[in-house]
């Protein structure tokens, strides 16, 4: 046992050969699974009767309603589901639409195409943004340019298990990771661009609690003003395009979405990777779940303010904000674990440059694997491995920040662009 703990502490077990083997295995299996789903599809639906890209069908159906002059109908459950049935057949599952009305601008543009080309464009374009952000994070690391490790970041980025979760759902995890990761990569050198990217991230408002808090705590006014201007522009554009009715319908639909998708767990507790879902999955009541989630969110907020106002290395701060934003919200699904990819990239690139602390290599490996097993572990044995991995990683980051009281160079962010 002592030898096992020592290997976990040093990370000596995480060899380059093992990383290659696991990443290649996940990549091949994921691509094979995608090919199988497409090859066995019946028209626009998979062999189980679900639309290819499952959740993307909700975006597309909403977009067609907008193109037909009915933007507010996207938030009406019956009308939206009727449109999904019209496109995908009467047996299709119901995938509701609950994003702010300015996301309808994207949905309407995609709905101008046929479904499959729209799905490919959506996934391809957002995956490109994700790769661009990851490249910016890694680019400043001297170790990441050295052979034979030069291809390792690209392989680990493409094979990250959440990539295939997101592909399967046709979801927006690539977009979220790309915007959040790139914003943090350029925040030190180009705060206005970072603010613009943070503003665009407002289409996922559940991830917006910790970002403004950190920006305010560190007096990054240029980023704050840029982000606020983008949000205001998005709201104004949606009002000009769709009118007040779309926002009224959005707010009217929120109580049902909160009750059905979160509080009652119609999505499935095993899919939701939060402390709230953990409490509910183990039989706790709604009040207890909210109390636990609120206590954690307040603790995360205090820790992030202390961390960002301190002298820890910037990659540690960036990774903590990414992981903390995931932990703070009660509603995150496993495709949202795409945000772990830029967090891993910040810490891996910094570790290759300055060295890894105790347990940090093992922690990065656990974060990388988490999306692969988080859903199945919660579903089969009620063990929230995704939440546990994030909590452990956040604690390790705080320990490193405490150990690094002296000012450190910003490292990889000096050359990220």
C-alpha positions as CSV (number, residue, x, y, z in Angstrom):
1,X,0.0,0.0,0.0
2,X,2.8,2.4,0.8
3,X,4.4,1.9,-2.5
4,X,1.0,2.4,-4.3
5,X,0.6,5.7,-2.4
6,X,4.1,6.8,-3.3
7,X,3.4,6.2,-7.0
8,X,0.2,8.2,-6.8
9,X,2.1,11.0,-5.0
10,X,4.9,11.1,-7.5
11,X,2.9,10.3,-10.6
12,X,5.6,7.9,-11.7
13,X,3.0,5.5,-13.0
14,X,1.8,8.0,-15.6
15,X,4.4,7.2,-18.3
16,X,4.3,8.6,-21.8
17,X,3.7,5.2,-23.2
18,X,0.6,4.7,-21.0
19,X,-0.8,8.0,-22.0
20,X,-0.3,7.2,-25.6
21,X,-1.9,3.8,-25.2
22,X,-5.0,5.0,-23.3
23,X,-5.5,8.1,-25.5
24,X,-5.3,6.1,-28.7
25,X,-7.6,3.4,-27.3
26,X,-10.2,6.1,-26.3
27,X,-9.8,7.9,-29.7
28,X,-10.3,4.7,-31.7
29,X,-13.2,3.5,-29.6
30,X,-14.9,6.8,-29.8
31,X,-14.5,7.2,-33.5
32,X,-15.6,3.6,-34.0
33,X,-18.7,4.2,-31.9
34,X,-19.6,7.3,-33.9
35,X,-19.2,5.4,-37.2
36,X,-21.4,2.6,-35.8
37,X,-24.2,5.1,-34.8
38,X,-24.2,6.7,-38.2
39,X,-23.9,3.4,-40.1
40,X,-26.9,1.9,-38.2
41,X,-29.1,5.0,-38.5
42,X,-32.5,5.1,-40.1
43,X,-32.6,8.4,-41.9
44,X,-32.2,11.2,-39.3
45,X,-32.6,8.8,-36.3
46,X,-30.3,6.3,-34.8
47,X,-31.3,2.6,-34.3
48,X,-33.1,3.5,-31.0
49,X,-35.3,6.1,-32.7
50,X,-33.4,9.1,-31.3
51,X,-32.3,11.9,-33.6
52,X,-28.7,11.8,-34.5
53,X,-27.0,14.2,-32.3
54,X,-29.9,13.9,-29.8
55,X,-29.9,17.3,-28.1
56,X,-29.0,19.1,-31.2
57,X,-32.5,18.3,-32.4
58,X,-33.8,20.8,-29.9
59,X,-31.6,23.5,-31.3
60,X,-32.6,22.7,-34.8
61,X,-36.3,22.5,-34.1
62,X,-36.2,25.9,-32.3
63,X,-34.4,27.3,-35.3
64,X,-37.0,26.1,-37.7
65,X,-39.7,27.8,-35.5
66,X,-37.7,31.0,-35.6
67,X,-37.4,30.8,-39.4
68,X,-41.2,30.3,-39.6
69,X,-41.7,33.5,-37.6
70,X,-42.5,31.8,-34.3
71,X,-39.5,32.5,-32.0
72,X,-41.4,32.5,-28.7
73,X,-42.9,29.1,-29.6
74,X,-39.4,27.6,-29.1
75,X,-40.0,27.9,-25.3
76,X,-43.5,26.3,-25.4
77,X,-43.0,22.6,-24.6
78,X,-45.9,21.3,-26.6
79,X,-45.2,23.4,-29.7
80,X,-41.5,22.7,-29.7
81,X,-42.0,18.9,-29.2
82,X,-44.6,18.9,-32.1
83,X,-42.0,20.5,-34.3
84,X,-39.4,17.8,-33.3
85,X,-42.0,15.1,-34.1
86,X,-42.6,16.7,-37.5
87,X,-38.9,16.6,-38.3
88,X,-37.9,13.3,-36.7
89,X,-41.1,11.3,-36.4
90,X,-43.8,10.8,-33.8
91,X,-41.7,8.4,-31.8
92,X,-38.8,10.8,-31.1
93,X,-38.0,11.7,-27.5
94,X,-38.7,15.2,-26.3
95,X,-35.6,17.4,-26.1
96,X,-36.7,20.8,-24.7
97,X,-35.0,24.2,-25.5
98,X,-34.1,26.3,-22.5
99,X,-31.4,28.7,-23.7
100,X,-31.6,32.5,-23.6
101,X,-33.3,34.0,-26.7
102,X,-30.1,35.3,-28.2
103,X,-29.0,31.6,-28.8
104,X,-31.9,31.5,-31.2
105,X,-29.8,33.6,-33.5
106,X,-27.4,30.6,-33.9
107,X,-30.3,28.1,-34.0
108,X,-32.1,30.0,-36.8
109,X,-28.9,30.2,-38.9
110,X,-28.3,26.5,-38.5
111,X,-31.9,25.7,-39.4
112,X,-31.4,27.2,-42.8
113,X,-29.5,24.1,-43.7
114,X,-30.8,20.5,-43.8
115,X,-30.4,18.7,-40.5
116,X,-27.3,16.6,-41.1
117,X,-25.2,19.4,-42.7
118,X,-26.3,21.7,-39.9
119,X,-25.2,19.1,-37.3
120,X,-21.8,18.6,-39.0
121,X,-21.3,22.4,-39.3
122,X,-22.2,22.9,-35.6
123,X,-19.9,20.2,-34.3
124,X,-17.0,20.9,-36.7
125,X,-17.0,24.7,-36.1
126,X,-17.2,24.5,-32.4
127,X,-14.6,21.7,-32.2
128,X,-12.3,23.9,-34.2
129,X,-12.8,26.7,-31.6
130,X,-12.0,24.2,-28.8
131,X,-8.8,23.1,-30.6
132,X,-7.8,26.7,-31.1
133,X,-8.2,27.5,-27.4
134,X,-6.2,24.4,-26.3
135,X,-3.4,25.3,-28.7
136,X,-3.2,28.8,-27.3
137,X,-3.0,27.4,-23.8
138,X,-0.2,24.9,-24.7
139,X,1.7,27.1,-27.1
140,X,3.9,28.9,-24.5
141,X,5.2,25.7,-22.9
142,X,8.7,24.9,-23.9
143,X,8.2,21.3,-23.0
144,X,5.2,21.0,-25.3
145,X,7.4,21.8,-28.3
146,X,10.0,19.1,-27.6
147,X,10.0,15.8,-29.4
148,X,8.8,13.1,-28.9
149,X,6.1,14.9,-26.7
150,X,5.0,17.4,-29.3
151,X,2.0,15.4,-30.5
152,X,0.9,14.4,-27.0
153,X,-1.1,17.5,-26.2
154,X,-3.0,17.2,-29.5
155,X,-3.7,13.6,-29.0
156,X,-4.9,14.1,-25.4
157,X,-7.0,17.0,-26.6
158,X,-8.7,15.1,-29.4
159,X,-9.2,11.9,-27.3
160,X,-10.5,13.6,-24.2
161,X,-13.5,11.4,-23.3
162,X,-15.9,14.4,-22.9
163,X,-15.3,15.1,-26.6
164,X,-17.2,11.9,-27.5
165,X,-19.9,12.6,-24.9
166,X,-20.4,16.0,-26.5
167,X,-20.4,14.5,-30.0
168,X,-23.0,11.9,-29.1
169,X,-25.3,14.6,-27.8
170,X,-24.6,17.2,-30.5
171,X,-24.2,19.6,-27.6
172,X,-22.4,22.9,-27.0
173,X,-19.5,21.6,-24.8
174,X,-16.9,22.5,-27.5
175,X,-18.2,26.0,-27.7
176,X,-18.2,26.4,-23.9
177,X,-14.7,25.1,-23.5
178,X,-13.4,27.1,-26.5
179,X,-14.8,30.4,-25.3
180,X,-13.9,29.9,-21.6
181,X,-10.5,28.4,-22.4
182,X,-9.5,31.1,-24.9
183,X,-10.8,33.9,-22.7
184,X,-8.5,32.8,-19.9
185,X,-5.6,32.2,-22.3
186,X,-5.7,35.9,-23.4
187,X,-6.9,37.6,-20.3
188,X,-3.5,38.8,-19.1
189,X,-2.4,40.3,-22.5
190,X,-5.7,41.1,-24.2
191,X,-8.4,41.8,-21.6
192,X,-10.9,43.3,-24.0
193,X,-10.8,40.2,-26.2
194,X,-11.2,38.1,-23.1
195,X,-14.2,40.1,-22.0
196,X,-15.8,39.6,-25.4
197,X,-15.4,35.9,-25.1
198,X,-16.7,35.9,-21.6
199,X,-19.7,37.9,-22.8
200,X,-20.4,35.3,-25.5
201,X,-20.3,32.6,-22.9
202,X,-23.5,34.1,-21.3
203,X,-25.5,31.7,-23.4
204,X,-24.7,29.3,-20.5
205,X,-25.7,31.6,-17.6
206,X,-25.1,28.8,-15.0
207,X,-21.4,29.2,-15.6
208,X,-21.5,33.0,-15.1
209,X,-21.4,33.1,-11.3
210,X,-17.7,32.9,-10.6
211,X,-16.4,34.8,-13.7
212,X,-17.7,38.3,-12.8
213,X,-16.7,37.7,-9.2
214,X,-13.1,37.0,-10.1
215,X,-12.9,39.9,-12.6
216,X,-14.3,42.3,-10.0
217,X,-12.0,40.9,-7.3
218,X,-9.0,41.6,-9.5
219,X,-10.2,44.9,-10.8
220,X,-10.1,43.8,-14.5
221,X,-12.4,46.7,-15.6
222,X,-11.6,46.4,-19.3
223,X,-12.7,42.8,-19.4
224,X,-15.8,43.6,-17.3
225,X,-16.9,46.4,-19.6
226,X,-16.3,44.4,-22.7
227,X,-18.2,41.4,-21.3
228,X,-21.1,43.6,-20.2
229,X,-21.2,45.3,-23.6
230,X,-21.4,42.0,-25.4
231,X,-24.2,40.7,-23.2
232,X,-26.1,44.0,-23.7
233,X,-25.6,43.7,-27.5
234,X,-26.8,40.1,-27.6
235,X,-29.9,41.0,-25.6
236,X,-30.6,44.0,-27.9
237,X,-30.1,41.9,-31.0
238,X,-32.5,39.3,-29.8
239,X,-35.1,41.9,-28.9
240,X,-34.7,43.5,-32.3
241,X,-35.0,40.2,-34.1
242,X,-37.6,38.4,-32.0
243,X,-39.3,41.0,-29.8
244,X,-40.1,41.0,-26.1
245,X,-42.3,37.9,-26.4
246,X,-39.4,35.6,-26.8
247,X,-37.9,36.8,-23.5
248,X,-41.3,36.6,-21.8
249,X,-41.7,33.0,-23.0
250,X,-38.1,32.2,-21.8
251,X,-38.7,33.4,-18.3
252,X,-42.1,31.8,-18.2
253,X,-40.6,28.4,-19.0
254,X,-37.8,28.6,-16.4
255,X,-39.8,27.4,-13.4
256,X,-40.8,24.2,-15.2
257,X,-37.3,23.6,-16.5
258,X,-35.9,24.1,-13.0
259,X,-38.4,21.7,-11.5
260,X,-38.4,19.0,-14.1
261,X,-34.8,19.0,-15.2
262,X,-33.1,19.8,-11.9
263,X,-35.2,19.3,-8.8
264,X,-37.1,16.2,-10.0
265,X,-34.2,14.8,-12.0
266,X,-36.1,13.9,-15.1
267,X,-32.8,14.2,-17.0
268,X,-31.3,11.5,-14.7
269,X,-29.3,12.1,-11.6
270,X,-26.5,10.0,-13.0
271,X,-26.1,12.5,-15.9
272,X,-26.0,15.6,-13.7
273,X,-22.5,16.1,-12.3
274,X,-23.1,18.4,-9.3
275,X,-23.3,18.2,-5.5
276,X,-27.1,19.0,-5.8
277,X,-27.6,15.8,-7.9
278,X,-25.3,13.9,-5.6
279,X,-27.6,14.7,-2.6
280,X,-30.7,13.9,-4.5
281,X,-29.3,10.7,-5.9
282,X,-28.6,9.5,-2.4
283,X,-32.1,10.3,-1.3
284,X,-31.7,13.8,0.1
285,X,-34.6,16.3,-0.2
286,X,-34.6,19.4,-2.4
287,X,-34.0,21.8,0.4
288,X,-30.9,19.8,1.6
289,X,-29.6,19.6,-1.9
290,X,-29.9,23.4,-2.4
291,X,-28.3,24.0,1.0
292,X,-25.3,21.7,0.2
293,X,-24.9,23.3,-3.3
294,X,-25.1,26.8,-1.8
295,X,-22.6,26.1,0.9
296,X,-20.2,24.7,-1.7
297,X,-20.7,27.6,-4.1
298,X,-20.0,30.1,-1.3
299,X,-16.8,28.2,-0.3
300,X,-15.7,28.1,-4.0
301,X,-16.4,31.8,-4.3
302,X,-14.3,32.7,-1.3
303,X,-11.5,30.4,-2.3
304,X,-11.4,31.9,-5.9
305,X,-11.3,35.5,-4.6
306,X,-8.4,34.6,-2.2
307,X,-6.6,32.6,-4.9
308,X,-6.9,35.2,-7.7
309,X,-5.9,38.0,-5.4
310,X,-2.9,36.1,-4.3
311,X,0.5,35.3,-5.8
312,X,-0.2,31.8,-7.2
313,X,0.9,31.1,-10.8
314,X,-1.7,32.2,-13.4
315,X,-2.3,28.7,-14.8
316,X,-3.3,27.6,-11.2
317,X,-5.8,30.5,-11.0
318,X,-7.2,29.7,-14.5
319,X,-7.6,26.0,-13.8
320,X,-9.3,26.8,-10.4
321,X,-11.8,29.1,-12.1
322,X,-12.7,26.5,-14.7
323,X,-13.2,23.7,-12.1
324,X,-14.8,26.1,-9.6
325,X,-17.3,27.2,-12.1
326,X,-18.3,23.6,-12.7
327,X,-18.6,22.8,-9.0
328,X,-20.6,26.0,-8.2
329,X,-23.6,25.3,-10.4
330,X,-26.3,22.7,-9.5
331,X,-27.0,21.9,-13.2
332,X,-24.1,20.5,-15.2
333,X,-24.4,17.5,-17.5
334,X,-21.5,15.2,-18.4
335,X,-20.9,17.0,-21.7
336,X,-20.2,20.2,-19.7
337,X,-17.2,18.4,-18.4
338,X,-15.5,19.6,-21.6
339,X,-14.5,22.5,-19.3
340,X,-12.0,20.2,-17.6
341,X,-10.0,20.0,-20.9
342,X,-8.7,23.6,-20.7
343,X,-8.2,23.2,-16.9
344,X,-6.0,20.1,-17.5
345,X,-4.2,22.0,-20.3
346,X,-3.3,24.9,-18.1
347,X,-2.0,22.7,-15.3
348,X,-0.2,20.2,-17.7
349,X,1.6,23.0,-19.6
350,X,2.6,24.7,-16.4
351,X,3.8,21.5,-14.9
352,X,5.9,20.7,-17.9
353,X,7.5,24.1,-17.5
354,X,7.9,24.4,-13.7
355,X,7.4,20.8,-12.4
356,X,4.6,19.0,-10.8
357,X,3.7,19.0,-7.2
358,X,2.7,15.9,-5.1
359,X,-0.3,14.0,-6.5
360,X,-0.7,16.5,-9.4
361,X,0.1,14.1,-12.2
362,X,-2.4,11.6,-10.8
363,X,-5.0,14.3,-10.3
364,X,-4.7,15.4,-14.0
365,X,-5.1,11.8,-15.0
366,X,-8.2,11.4,-12.9
367,X,-9.7,14.6,-14.4
368,X,-9.0,13.4,-17.9
369,X,-10.7,10.0,-17.3
370,X,-13.6,11.3,-15.3
371,X,-16.0,12.0,-18.2
372,X,-15.4,8.4,-19.4
373,X,-16.8,6.8,-16.2
374,X,-18.7,9.5,-14.4
375,X,-22.1,8.6,-15.8
376,X,-21.8,4.9,-15.6
377,X,-20.4,5.0,-12.0
378,X,-23.3,7.2,-10.9
379,X,-25.9,5.1,-12.7
380,X,-24.6,1.6,-11.5
381,X,-23.2,2.2,-8.0
382,X,-24.5,5.7,-7.2
383,X,-20.9,7.0,-6.9
384,X,-20.5,10.6,-8.2
385,X,-16.9,10.2,-9.4
386,X,-17.1,13.3,-11.6
387,X,-17.9,15.5,-8.6
388,X,-15.4,13.8,-6.4
389,X,-12.6,14.2,-8.9
390,X,-13.3,17.9,-9.3
391,X,-13.5,18.4,-5.5
392,X,-10.1,16.7,-5.1
393,X,-8.5,18.7,-7.9
394,X,-9.8,22.0,-6.5
395,X,-8.4,21.1,-3.1
396,X,-5.0,20.2,-4.6
397,X,-5.0,23.6,-6.4
398,X,-5.6,25.4,-3.2
399,X,-2.8,23.5,-1.5
400,X,-0.4,24.5,-4.3
401,X,-1.5,28.1,-4.0
402,X,-0.8,28.1,-0.3
403,X,2.7,26.6,-1.0
404,X,3.4,29.2,-3.6
405,X,3.2,32.4,-1.5
406,X,6.1,34.0,-3.3
407,X,5.3,35.7,-6.7
408,X,5.8,33.4,-9.7
409,X,6.2,34.1,-13.4
410,X,2.9,33.8,-15.4
411,X,4.5,31.1,-17.5
412,X,2.5,30.0,-20.5
413,X,0.3,33.0,-20.7
414,X,3.2,35.2,-21.6
415,X,3.1,33.9,-25.2
416,X,-0.5,32.6,-25.5
417,X,-2.5,34.5,-28.2
